[in-house]
Amino acid sequence: MCVDDSPSICSKMKRILEGAGYRFIAVSDPIQALPLMSEKKPELLLIDLVMPVIGGYELTSQIRRIPAFQHTPLIIFSGNMLDRIRAKLAGANDTLSKLVSAEEILAMVERWLPVSTSV
């Protein structure tokens, strides 16, 4: 699941991940993320850092309070070292820049997901 208010980022992630055989869910409104997570039970979360109403740090903290998602791999989009440290403190497993290549995105996903989760 990708939670990002940018339609172009969600579209890019969808193209890359579905092209590699993964199921993909895009959420453009962070307010809708938690109910959709409860319903769809994603195995990996990609969260934008800067979004309206609820930012990535707050959303990550809320997600980590839900027992079913305490151990779900969560990656925050960020390129800044300070943001990376804060993301880890909020409960993120890793960070990823939005400006990376498809290969780098897939390598990050494969790092955190078991092989059996791809379609």
Helices and strands as residue ranges (DSSP letters): E 2-3, H 7-19, E 26-27, H 30-40, E 45-48, H 56-64, G 67-69, E 74-77, H 81-90, E 94-96, H 102-112, G 115-117
